[in-house]
Amino acid sequence: SGPGWIVCQGTVRPPGEEGPLYVPITGRAGPGRTGTGGAELQGTITTAPAVEGSIVERGTVLCGLEVEGRAARVREAEAESTRKDLDYRAAAELVAKGWASEARAATARASAEAARAALDVARAELAKTQVRAPFTGVFEKRNADVGDFLSPGAACGVVVQLNPIVVVGEATEASAAQIQTGAPALLRLSDGRMANGQVRYIAKTADASTRAFRVEVEVENPGQAIPVGRVAEVRIEIGKGDAHK
């Protein structure tokens, strides 16, 4: 035997080298986020430009509600704001010439500010007639189409985020205790491809039926190369320890 080698039960074993230790779990790929384009106002859908299965950027209009009444309120508020601004300017000019009191100018200024606030509210209400994508993703499903009536909170459609995606699995109590948020993970997909990920979530309570803890591993998915539903074997790094060949 050479220096540093250990004899164990008749076999010769070289000294251990430090290497990563892993916890294995099996998971299934799912969308990174799922969101609905929910209406903030009630109204009838007049436009539905988003196409199911298409990629939509954050802020893309998924459907639009009728705007006639709200557009009219904006025009009315704009006219009132303009009139109040003119009244204030006139009052300020009279005060500057000494023909009116400061109180008159202050009252006119307050009226002008109130009119501008009312205009902001009217414009905000008009903007809410456009139901937009909450984040960049795929417009997975349309829940309402042109002619349908939406009430506040009703969903126009469903948007899913496919980059990154999340591989969800379960760990035993002993394994979950060793896993840390942010830990690197190595994934082998069911088609043989490899991918790297990072633990983003570990449940603090076990599932009542399986007594296992939910683990989520976030994986970058450019070009949506990994489809939702794909099974993956996941090895999560839990630290360093002695390794032997």
Secondary structure by P-SEA (a helix, b strand, c coil): ccccccccccccccbbbbbbbbbbbbbbbbbcbbbbbccccccccccccccccccccccccccccccaaaaaaaaaaaaaaaaaaaaaaaaaaaaaaccccaaaaaaaaaaaaaaaaaaaaaaaaaaaccccccccccccccccccccccccccccbbbbbcccbbbbbcccaaaaaaccccbbbbbbccccccbbbbbccccccccccccbbbbbbbbbbcccccccccccbbbbbcccccccc
